[in-house]
């Protein structure tokens, strides 16, 4: 289990010009702008769960990104308290 970023469309203000999560993400093409809906979209197959996008989104007071656990089957776990521990994805 590991964490990935998930954007809440209703809270995302990309349509107002915010692109902080896209700009600060260290993974190429991990967070893209959905030009149809004008919201940020995370490519969960690429996301490493570093939480940098969440940090910049929260700092801007938008709070549109949350970290959710990805199960071994590749499905997001949406229950409260199911997030992986910090660094769990990298534990050897």
C-alpha positions in Angstrom: 0.0 0.0 0.0 1.2 3.5 -0.8 -0.2 7.0 -1.0 -1.2 8.9 -4.1 -2.6 12.4 -4.5 -6.2 12.9 -5.4 -7.7 16.2 -6.4 -11.3 17.2 -5.3 -12.6 18.9 -8.5 -15.0 21.1 -6.5 -12.2 22.6 -4.5 -9.6 23.0 -7.3 -9.2 26.6 -8.6 -7.2 25.9 -11.7 -9.9 27.6 -13.7 -8.9 30.8 -11.8 -5.3 30.4 -12.8 -3.8 28.3 -10.0 -1.4 25.7 -11.3 0.8 25.4 -8.2 0.5 21.6 -7.9 1.3 21.1 -11.6 4.3 23.5 -11.4 5.8 22.0 -8.2 5.3 18.3 -8.8 8.7 16.7 -9.3 7.4 13.9 -11.5 7.0 14.8 -15.2 3.4 14.7 -16.5 2.1 13.4 -13.1 -0.4 16.2 -12.6 -2.1 17.5 -15.7 -4.6 20.3 -16.4 -7.9 18.9 -17.6 -8.7 21.6 -20.1 -12.3 20.5 -20.5 -13.2 20.9 -16.8 -10.3 23.3 -15.9 -9.1 21.2 -12.9 -5.9 19.5 -12.1 -5.8 15.7 -12.6 -3.3 13.3 -11.0 -2.0 10.4 -13.0 -2.0 7.8 -10.2 0.3 5.4 -12.1 3.0 8.0 -12.0 2.4 9.6 -8.6 5.0 8.7 -6.0 3.1 10.1 -3.0 5.6 12.8 -2.1 2.8 15.1 -1.0 4.5 18.2 -2.4 1.4 19.1 -4.4 -0.7 18.8 -1.2 1.7 21.1 0.7 1.6 23.9 -1.9 -2.2 23.5 -2.4 -2.8 23.7 1.4 -0.3 26.7 1.7 -2.4 28.5 -0.9 -5.5 27.8 1.3 -7.3 25.7 -1.4 -7.0 22.3 0.3 -8.1 20.6 -2.9 -5.6 17.7 -2.7 -5.7 14.7 -0.3 -3.5 11.7 -0.1 -5.3 8.4 -0.4 -3.9 4.9 -0.1 -3.5 2.8 -3.2 -4.2 -0.9 -2.5 -2.1 -3.8 -3.9 -4.9 -4.3 -6.5 -4.4 -0.8 -7.9 -7.6 0.6 -6.5 -7.9 3.7 -4.3 -9.0 3.1 -0.7 -11.4 5.9 0.3 -12.0 5.0 3.9 -10.8 7.4 6.6 -7.6 6.2 8.2 -6.5 4.0 5.4 -3.6 6.2 4.3 -0.2 4.6 4.2 2.4 5.7 6.8 5.0 8.3 5.8 7.7 6.5 3.9 5.9 3.2 3.8 6.1 3.0 0.1 9.9 3.1 0.3 10.3 0.7 3.2 12.6 -2.1 2.3 
